[in-house]
Amino acid sequence: MEHRVAKELLHIETWLFRAKSIVKRGRESYLQDELLQEAGDSLMMKLGEASKRLSEQKVLSPEGVKWALAIANRNFLIHQYDEINREMTWKT
């Protein structure tokens, strides 16, 4: 496996572990805590960027994962930050 691809996959693993920590705190904690929301946004943006890089490297996504959706989510969070719906980010 190419070094750059392996690096992105390791990053994704780390970020998903961190996202799991947010989810463990529960929906109500997430919806009430702006820092958790910002942390979740950051993780989703990083996941979207890694998805973009893997897509550009022609790496096939795992079953049930669509690089394009992760990339679109990243772009939305970055460019339409004033339209973020916290119920949607929680579900994401």
C-alpha positions as CSV (number, residue, x, y, z in Angstrom):
1,M,0.0,0.0,0.0
2,E,1.3,3.4,-0.9
3,H,2.5,5.4,2.1
4,R,0.1,8.4,1.5
5,V,-2.9,6.1,1.4
6,A,-1.8,4.2,4.5
7,K,-1.4,7.6,6.3
8,E,-4.9,8.8,5.3
9,L,-6.4,5.5,6.5
10,L,-4.6,5.8,9.9
11,H,-5.9,9.3,10.2
12,I,-9.5,8.2,9.4
13,E,-9.2,5.4,12.1
14,T,-8.1,8.0,14.7
15,W,-10.8,10.5,13.8
16,L,-13.6,7.8,13.8
17,F,-12.4,6.8,17.3
18,R,-12.6,10.4,18.5
19,A,-16.1,10.8,16.9
20,K,-17.2,7.7,18.8
21,S,-16.1,9.5,22.0
22,I,-18.5,12.3,21.1
23,V,-21.3,9.9,20.4
24,K,-20.8,8.1,23.7
25,R,-21.7,11.3,25.5
26,G,-25.1,11.2,23.9
27,R,-27.3,13.4,21.8
28,E,-28.4,15.8,24.5
29,S,-24.8,16.5,25.6
30,Y,-23.8,17.1,22.0
31,L,-26.8,19.5,21.3
32,Q,-26.0,21.5,24.5
33,D,-22.3,21.7,24.2
34,E,-20.9,24.0,21.5
35,L,-17.4,22.7,22.0
36,L,-18.5,19.2,21.2
37,Q,-20.3,20.5,18.1
38,E,-17.2,22.3,17.0
39,A,-15.1,19.1,17.7
40,G,-17.6,17.1,15.6
41,D,-17.4,19.6,12.8
42,S,-13.6,19.5,12.8
43,L,-13.6,15.7,12.6
44,M,-16.2,15.7,9.8
45,M,-14.1,18.2,7.8
46,K,-11.0,16.1,8.3
47,L,-12.8,13.0,7.3
48,G,-14.1,14.8,4.2
49,E,-10.6,16.0,3.3
50,A,-9.1,12.5,3.7
51,S,-11.9,11.1,1.6
52,K,-11.0,13.6,-1.1
53,R,-7.4,12.6,-1.0
54,L,-8.3,8.9,-1.2
55,S,-10.7,9.4,-4.0
56,E,-8.0,11.3,-6.0
57,Q,-5.7,8.3,-5.4
58,K,-8.4,6.0,-6.8
59,V,-8.8,4.1,-3.6
60,L,-12.1,2.3,-3.5
61,S,-14.3,3.3,-0.5
62,P,-15.5,0.6,1.9
63,E,-18.9,-0.8,1.5
64,G,-21.5,1.6,2.7
65,V,-19.2,4.6,2.4
66,K,-19.3,7.1,-0.4
67,W,-16.3,9.4,-0.7
68,A,-18.4,12.0,-2.6
69,L,-20.8,12.3,0.3
70,A,-18.0,12.8,2.9
71,I,-16.4,15.4,0.6
72,A,-19.8,17.2,0.1
73,N,-20.3,17.3,3.8
74,R,-16.9,18.8,4.3
75,N,-17.5,21.5,1.8
76,F,-20.9,22.3,3.3
77,L,-19.4,22.6,6.8
78,I,-16.6,24.9,5.6
79,H,-18.6,27.1,3.2
80,Q,-22.1,27.1,4.7
81,Y,-21.2,27.1,8.3
82,D,-23.9,29.6,9.0
83,E,-26.6,27.0,7.8
84,I,-25.4,24.1,10.0
85,N,-28.3,22.1,11.5
86,R,-27.1,20.4,14.7
87,E,-29.7,17.6,14.5
88,M,-28.2,16.8,11.1
89,T,-24.6,16.9,12.3
90,W,-25.6,14.7,15.2
91,K,-27.0,12.1,12.8
92,T,-24.0,12.4,10.6
